[in-house]
Amino acid sequence: MPSPAQSHARSHALLLLQKLLNLRDSASPFTLVIDTLEQSGKPVIREFLSRAKVAKSKVIFVSFATLKKPADVDVFVKAWGKSPEVLLGEIVSHYPSGTAGHAHKVLLVLDELNPLASRAPANLAFFLSNLITPAVSLVALYHDDVPLTLPRSHSSEYEPHPLAVLCHLATAVLRASSLYQAVERRRARDRSQREPEWGLAEGREGVLIGLGGETKKAAGAGLVLEMELRRKSGRAVVETFVLVPGAATQQVAAGKALSSSVYLLADHPAFRDAGDADQEGGAGGEGDGEMETTFNLGLTDKQRRDREGIVLPYFDAQQDIGAGEGGRILYEMGREDDFDDEEDEI
């Protein structure tokens, strides 16, 4: 079982993620969501949108790849075919006035940063920095394994990669990955086997086929979300969670949408240690509090009686037989001992 300090740290990390998703207390002015071809980060974006709608925040959605206006969006800005300067002016024009004293009244979402990083990597930091204000929280999505076509002006080896710039600017980084793949890698490690690879890391020629169907359902619903939150003190809080998005399009019998849930990856059944599961299972049963193992560490009544009847070596010398003689050693020679007079004299 985790120690009290570890349990407190995990609970604190879970609280920080909830504050980040709810855009409370200026948790992160710029949140970067990184996904791959194997696991899309759009469920994380939808989670931000739904929670912002509950909080009655204004949502501005900047579209680089989305054709239709998503639900829970107040302003839909089309970004394709526009220069960074024109796009920046159009986005800022939708900012409400008089909200400087209210924290996070506006949620600004960029559905894809790859086109902007490919077209103007040198102006990426300037563009994003001018979008953030005390009243605006920025959430942007970046596809990690989509190759970037950088311009010739960015061919210098000393210029950082756009992803490195984004990770440096972001105050919170959320990496989305497949829960099914994480479970399969954990099983391989438990069996001391090589971890499997998927997608581009697999190194196979042909068409990439994403996860779906029964293989993805085998590990359960949800996705793995790795959080790296940079605090104002400079300390980073890193923890891994499982996000189970709510079915916003499905309605339950009461007429309310299914809510999402977030919990630690260590609490997933496939990632629990065997010792923790044994202790949890033995807590409710009968027992004397002994550790449960594959063999019995206890003693039977007969073994306990035999142990009490054993006379330890030099046991008689421990008895108080007189003043100044309690520490002497009693030794009886056997027939195999060879008595040496010279050693006895020394």
Secondary structure, 3 states (H helix, E strand, C coil): CCCHHHHHHHHHHHHHHHHHHCCCCCCCCEEEEEECCCCCCHHHHHHHHHHHHHCCCEEEEEECCCCCCCCCCCEEEECCCCCHHHHHHHHHHCCCCCCCCCCCCEEEEECCCHHHHHHCCCCHHHHHHCCCCCCEEEEEEEECCCCCCCCHHHCCCCCCCHHHHHHHHCCEEEEEEEHHHHHHHHHHHHCCCCCCCCHHHHCCCCCCCCCCCHHHHCCCCCEEEEEEEECCCCCEEEEEEEEECCCCCCECCCCCECCCEEEEHHHCHHHCCHHHHHHHHHHCCCCCCCCCCCCCCCCCHHHHHHHHCCCCCCCHHHCCCCCCCCCCCCCCCCCCCCCCHHHHHC
